[in-house]
């Protein structure tokens, strides 16, 4: 689950997956990045492109500098903040909990992508490997001109 870290005059929301994997989900499993209500309408979404979180969604554009390269966002505290924890709770509200709900589905969606890519790869061959006439050129322009 995503975590919140307070340091200096900023707080950092760190995801459980890398920014690269988050972009992979955006490309191949965008539905896995949406939280839906009972009617099936998206009420919260996760994506990449900016560092922002609101009642409608969360967007990551940064990655941690460690080996994991986890997606993260750094947000400043408003000037005059006296109680950092209360400020974070007030600012994030349910958005952080919705982010965590979406993150619960990441691993299954990533496994699905891996399975799909493996299936696609099994069906890719170079003409010289195929053993059939897939590489034989057929002139479709002159086909049927023998009349």
C-alpha positions as CSV (number, residue, x, y, z in Angstrom):
1,X,0.0,0.0,0.0
2,X,1.1,3.6,-0.6
3,X,2.8,5.3,2.3
4,X,3.1,8.9,3.4
5,X,6.4,10.4,4.6
6,X,6.8,13.8,6.2
7,X,10.2,15.5,5.8
8,X,11.1,19.1,6.3
9,X,8.2,21.2,4.8
10,X,7.0,18.6,2.4
11,X,5.2,15.3,2.4
12,X,5.9,12.4,0.0
13,X,3.4,9.9,-1.2
14,X,5.2,6.7,-2.2
15,X,3.5,4.1,-4.3
16,X,4.1,0.3,-4.0
17,X,5.1,0.0,-7.7
18,X,7.7,1.7,-9.9
19,X,6.8,4.6,-12.1
20,X,7.7,2.3,-15.1
21,X,5.2,-0.3,-14.1
22,X,2.6,2.4,-13.5
23,X,3.1,3.5,-17.1
24,X,2.8,-0.1,-18.2
25,X,-0.6,-0.3,-16.5
26,X,-1.7,2.9,-18.1
27,X,-0.8,1.5,-21.5
28,X,-2.1,-2.1,-21.3
29,X,-4.6,-2.2,-18.3
30,X,-6.0,1.3,-17.8
31,X,-9.1,-0.1,-16.1
32,X,-6.9,-1.4,-13.3
33,X,-6.1,2.2,-12.5
34,X,-9.7,3.1,-11.8
35,X,-11.9,2.8,-8.7
36,X,-15.5,2.4,-9.6
37,X,-18.7,2.8,-7.6
38,X,-21.6,0.3,-7.5
39,X,-23.0,1.6,-10.8
40,X,-19.6,1.0,-12.5
41,X,-18.7,4.6,-12.8
42,X,-15.1,5.6,-12.3
43,X,-14.9,7.7,-9.1
44,X,-11.1,7.8,-8.7
45,X,-8.2,7.2,-11.1
46,X,-4.4,6.8,-10.9
47,X,-2.0,7.9,-13.6
48,X,1.2,9.6,-14.5
49,X,2.2,13.0,-15.8
50,X,2.1,15.3,-12.8
51,X,2.5,15.2,-9.1
52,X,-1.0,15.7,-7.8
53,X,-3.7,14.1,-5.7
54,X,-7.3,15.1,-5.3
55,X,-10.7,13.6,-4.7
56,X,-10.8,12.5,-8.3
57,X,-7.4,10.8,-8.6
58,X,-3.7,10.7,-8.1
59,X,-1.0,11.4,-10.7
60,X,2.7,10.5,-10.3
61,X,5.6,11.9,-12.3
62,X,8.5,11.3,-10.0
63,X,10.4,8.1,-9.0
64,X,12.4,7.4,-5.9
65,X,16.2,7.6,-6.4
66,X,16.8,4.1,-4.9
67,X,17.0,0.9,-6.9
68,X,13.2,0.3,-6.7
69,X,12.4,3.5,-8.6
70,X,8.9,3.6,-6.9
71,X,6.4,6.1,-8.2
72,X,6.2,9.0,-5.8
73,X,4.9,12.6,-5.5
74,X,6.3,15.4,-3.3
75,X,3.9,18.0,-2.1
76,X,4.6,21.1,0.0
77,X,2.9,22.0,3.2
78,X,1.0,25.3,3.1
79,X,2.8,28.2,4.7
80,X,2.0,28.4,8.4
81,X,1.3,24.7,8.9
82,X,1.6,23.9,12.6
83,X,0.5,20.2,12.8
84,X,1.9,18.3,9.8
85,X,-0.1,15.1,10.4
86,X,-3.4,16.9,10.8
87,X,-2.6,18.9,7.6
88,X,-1.9,15.7,5.6
89,X,-5.1,14.1,6.9
90,X,-7.1,17.2,6.0
91,X,-5.5,17.7,2.6
92,X,-5.7,14.0,1.5
93,X,-9.0,13.1,3.0
94,X,-10.4,9.9,1.3
95,X,-8.1,10.4,-1.7
96,X,-5.3,8.5,0.0
97,X,-7.6,5.6,1.0
98,X,-8.9,5.4,-2.6
99,X,-5.3,5.3,-3.9
100,X,-4.7,2.4,-1.6
101,X,-7.8,0.6,-2.9
102,X,-6.6,1.0,-6.5
103,X,-3.1,-0.2,-5.6
104,X,-4.6,-3.5,-4.3
105,X,-5.2,-4.5,-7.9
106,X,-1.8,-3.7,-9.3
107,X,-0.1,-7.1,-8.9
108,X,-2.9,-9.1,-10.6
109,X,-3.1,-6.6,-13.5
110,X,0.7,-6.7,-13.9
111,X,0.6,-10.5,-14.0
112,X,-2.1,-10.3,-16.6
113,X,0.1,-8.1,-18.8
114,X,3.1,-10.5,-18.3
115,X,0.9,-13.5,-19.4
116,X,-0.4,-11.6,-22.4
117,X,3.1,-10.5,-23.5
118,X,4.3,-14.1,-23.1
119,X,1.5,-15.4,-25.3
120,X,2.2,-12.7,-28.0
121,X,5.9,-13.6,-27.9
122,X,5.1,-17.3,-28.4
123,X,3.4,-16.3,-31.7
124,X,6.2,-14.2,-33.1
125,X,8.6,-15.8,-35.5
126,X,11.0,-14.6,-38.2
127,X,10.2,-15.9,-41.6
128,X,13.2,-18.2,-41.6
129,X,12.0,-19.8,-38.3
130,X,8.4,-20.4,-39.3
131,X,8.8,-23.4,-41.6
132,X,5.9,-22.4,-43.7
133,X,5.4,-20.1,-46.7
134,X,4.8,-17.0,-44.6
135,X,7.8,-15.4,-46.1
136,X,6.9,-16.1,-49.7
137,X,6.0,-13.0,-51.7
138,X,2.6,-13.0,-53.3
139,X,2.0,-10.4,-56.0
140,X,-1.5,-9.2,-55.3
141,X,-1.3,-6.6,-58.0
142,X,-1.1,-9.0,-60.9
143,X,-3.2,-11.8,-59.4
144,X,-6.1,-12.5,-61.7
145,X,-4.6,-10.7,-64.7
146,X,-4.4,-14.0,-66.7
147,X,-7.9,-13.6,-68.1
